[in-house]
Amino acid sequence: MIRRRTALTVSAASALLLSAPLITACGDAPRPGAAAVLDGGRITVSELQAQVKAVRQAQGKDPRAAQTVAGSGRLSQDTLIRMIQFRVIERAGKDNGVHLTRREVQRARTSAEKQSGGATALRALYLQQGIAPGGIDEAVRMDLTRNALLRKLGTSEVNQVFAQTSKALKIRVNPRYGKWDNTRGTAVLAKEAWLRTSGDDPERA
């Protein structure tokens, strides 16, 4: 069964709570067009919006769309967190000798489809997590990488590796989406978020 993962740490009890400096180009002003900056590059707002749009479109075609959409009021923030986490996991895998082939990813996806009741059922499960059909292969690859690191290093060591990798990537999140914590690996909205209604999506603000 596919479970929603919002934490970069292996422990199920851990939460991703990102806390980092503001994204700046000069002074304290956020860099225009950047949702996050890491490893000398950036995740642009347009890239983030494209992924959010893909999820919304897929939700609109899902029979349970109303319920799914209602449970994804923070879709933009959750999507950005996932995009950052995937980059951390990918780098940690490369740095620790984990290399996956396309065939391994496809084999794992096929197995997941069988376990969940078919391709349609698997797509629905991922969609409930805020992952569009086009992002499933990447999500499967990240799960495989995470599991491979866990087998190779153990839970405690993996958590340290993720934290060290996150720090090395110098992740900074646009305060519009929250703050980043290298140790726990997630983002929470700034205190000013209470000015928004609970159902607001930051990307629509």
N, C-alpha and C positions, 0 to 999 in steps of 0.2 A: 504494500500500500504506500502511495506517495504521501509524505507528510510535509506540511508547510514548514519551511526553514527560514527563520529570520535571524538566526544567530550564526556567527562565523565560528564560534567555539564549538567543540564537539559535544560538550555537556548539554543535554536537553534543557536543563534548568537555566542555562546562560541566556542572556539577552544581548542583542547588538545595541550598544549605547555609544554612539560616536561623539567624541568631544575633541575638537581641533580648532586651530586658528582660523580666522576668516579668510576667504579667498580674496587675495588682493592683487591688484596690478600696480597701484600706487597708494600709499597711505592705507586707509581702512575701507576703501571703496571696492565692492565686489567686482571681479573681472567680468566684463560684459559677455553674455552668452554662455558662461560656464556654469554647469550644475555642480561640477566637482573638478578638482585638479589633483592629479596623481602621477607619479613617475615621470615628471617632466612634460606630461601631456594633459589633456582634459577630456571630460565627458561633457559635451555641449548640451544646452537646454533642448536644442532641436533633436538631438539623438535620443534624449530622454522622452521627449514628446512623441517621437515616432513609435517607441516601444509601448508607451501608454495608449496611443491611438490604436495600435494593433490589438491590444488586449480589449479595449472598449468595443472595437468592431467585432471581435470574436464573441464577446459577451452578448452583444446584440443578436447574435445568431443562435445563442444557446437557449434551450427551452426554459432553463432556470435563471435566465438573465437578470430578472428583477432581484432575486435573492443574492446572486453573485455580485451584482453592482452595489447592492446595499452593503455588502461586506468588504468593499474595496474603496472606502472613502479616502484613504491615504495612499491611493495607488501610485501617485507620482513619487512620493517619498520611499515607499516600499520598493518600487522598481529601481530607483537610484541606488538604494542600499544593496540590492541584489547585483546590479551592474558592477559596483565597487567590489563586493565580496567575490564575485567571479574572477576579477582581475587579481585579487589577493591570492585566491586558491590556485589560480593558474600559475602565478609566479612562484608560489611555495612549492608546487608540484615540480616545476622546472628546476628549481634550486636544489631539490631533493631527489632528483633522478626518476621522477614519475613521468612516463611518456605513454600516452594512449593513442591507439590507432583508430581510424574511422570505423574499421570493422568491429572493434571492441565496443564502441559507442552504439553502433547499430544493433549489435547482438544484445546489449543490455536493454536497449529500448524495446526490442522485440520481446524479450523476457518480461519486461514490465507490462507490456500490452497484454500478454497472456495472463499475467497475474491479476490485472485489473479488470479483465473482461473484454478486451479488444482495444483497437486503436482509438475508437470514438470515446470509450470510457476513460482511457488514459489522457486524452486531450482535455476532457472535462475536468479531471482531477487537477491537472496542471493549471487550467484556466481558473479554477477556484483559488489557486495560489497566486494568481496575477501573472501567469506566464502564458503568452500567446502560443498557438501551435508552432509558429516558426522559431520559437525559442526553446523548444523541448530538447533538441539534440544538445544544445549548449548546457542546459540544466542537467541532463543525464551525464554529460562529460564532467561537469563540476562535481557531481555526486560521486562518480567513479574516482576522480582525483582525490577527493576528500577521504573516501574509504581506503584508497591505496596508501595514503599518508598515514592514516590511522593504523593500518596493519603494519606498516613499516616502522613507525615511530612510537606508537602508543598514544593514548589520550592526552596525558599531561604534556608530553613533548610536542604533540601537534598543536595544542593550544598556544604554546610558547612560540612555535614556528609561525603561526598565523599572526600573532601579536607583533613579532619581530619583522615579519614581511610587511605588515600594514604600516609599521613605523618607517621602514626603509622606503616605502613608496611615497612617503610624505603626503598623505591624503588630507585634502582640505575640502570641505563641503560648503557650498553656498548656504549662508544662514537661512535662506528661504526654505531650505529642506531640512535643516537641523544642524547638529554638531556631531563630530566623529570621535570615537574612542578607540584607539588602537588595541587596547587590551581586550575589550569585549566585542568590538566589531560591528556596531550598528549606529543608527542616527535617530535622534529624537528632536522634535521641534523645539525651537527656542521658547523661552517663557512668554514671549509676545504672542504665541500661537493662540492664547485664550481670546484674542481679539477676533478670531475666526469662529464660525459656528462649527460644531463637532462634526458635521457631515461634509465640510468643505474639503475639496481636493486642492492642495497647495498649487498645483499646476493651473488651476482655474482661477486662482486669486488674482 
